[in-house]
Structure formats: structure tokens, C-alpha cells
Amino acid sequence: MEAIKSLGGRIHPDTGRRIAHVACRVLRGEAGTASLREVSAVAWVTLEQIPEYVPRGLYAPALAYVADGAAPGV
């Protein structure tokens, strides 16, 4: 993975942990999780499918980045 843009950060509403949102590009291989304690899975989905995976809503700057078509594969 290559980090290409910082999308900001916030305190997670459920865990109280600081979260950094970063847009990345897959350079080789497959995207995956670094820690199953933090992220249970990685999935490539359409913009319309995001609510199925993130029912409380995606972090607004991340959603704007994806909705603008900046993220490859979306």
C-alpha cells in the first residue's frame, strides 16, 4: 500500500480511540488487515453498498473522497 492523501482524523464514537483516515493505493498483492482486532475484513464495494458495511455512516471526508471518484475501484 502507498498512502496518497490524508483525509483527517477523529475520535471513534464507539471506542473513543483516535482514528486517522488515509487514502491508499494498492501497489501489489491484495489489500488486507494489519490487525483483526482493529479491522475484521477488507472489501471492495460500490458507493451504494457502503451503508451495508458502515451502517452509522462513513466519515464525511472519506465519503466525499470516494464520492468524487478519487478512489480507484469504486
C-alpha positions as CSV (number, residue, x, y, z in Angstrom):
1,M,0.0,0.0,0.0
2,E,1.0,3.6,-0.6
3,A,-0.5,6.4,1.3
4,I,-1.6,9.1,-1.2
5,K,-3.7,11.6,0.9
6,S,-4.6,12.2,4.5
7,L,-8.3,12.5,4.9
8,G,-8.2,13.7,8.5
9,G,-8.9,12.1,11.8
10,R,-11.4,11.8,14.6
11,I,-12.2,10.1,17.8
12,H,-14.2,6.9,17.1
13,P,-17.7,7.3,18.5
14,D,-17.8,3.7,19.9
15,T,-14.3,3.0,21.1
16,G,-13.0,6.5,22.0
17,R,-9.8,5.8,20.0
18,R,-8.2,8.3,17.7
19,I,-8.7,7.2,14.1
20,A,-6.6,8.5,11.2
21,H,-8.2,8.2,7.7
22,V,-5.8,7.9,4.9
23,A,-6.5,7.3,1.2
24,C,-4.2,4.5,-0.1
25,R,-3.3,2.8,-3.4
26,V,-2.6,-0.9,-3.6
27,L,0.8,-1.3,-5.3
28,R,0.8,-5.1,-5.4
29,G,-0.9,-8.1,-3.9
30,E,-4.2,-7.8,-2.2
31,A,-5.5,-5.3,0.4
32,G,-5.8,-6.8,3.8
33,T,-6.0,-6.0,7.5
34,A,-2.9,-5.4,9.7
35,S,-4.8,-6.3,12.9
36,L,-8.0,-8.3,13.1
37,R,-8.6,-6.7,16.5
38,E,-8.9,-3.3,14.7
39,V,-10.5,-4.2,11.3
40,S,-12.3,-7.5,10.7
41,A,-12.2,-7.5,6.9
42,V,-11.5,-5.6,3.7
43,A,-14.0,-5.4,0.9
44,W,-14.2,-3.6,-2.4
45,V,-17.7,-2.2,-2.6
46,T,-19.7,0.3,-4.7
47,L,-20.6,3.7,-3.2
48,E,-24.2,2.4,-2.8
49,Q,-23.1,-0.6,-0.8
50,I,-21.2,1.4,1.8
51,P,-24.2,1.7,4.2
52,E,-24.3,-2.2,4.4
53,Y,-20.8,-2.2,5.7
54,V,-20.8,1.1,7.7
55,P,-24.4,1.5,9.0
56,R,-23.6,4.6,11.1
57,G,-22.2,6.3,8.1
58,L,-18.7,6.8,6.6
59,Y,-16.5,9.6,8.0
60,A,-17.6,12.6,5.9
61,P,-14.2,13.5,4.4
62,A,-13.7,9.8,3.4
63,L,-17.1,9.6,1.8
64,A,-16.5,12.9,-0.1
65,Y,-13.2,11.5,-1.4
66,V,-14.9,8.3,-2.6
67,A,-17.9,10.1,-4.0
68,D,-15.7,12.4,-6.0
69,G,-14.4,9.3,-7.8
70,A,-10.8,9.8,-6.5
71,A,-10.6,6.3,-5.1
72,P,-9.7,3.7,-7.8
73,G,-12.1,0.7,-8.0
74,V,-15.1,2.5,-6.6
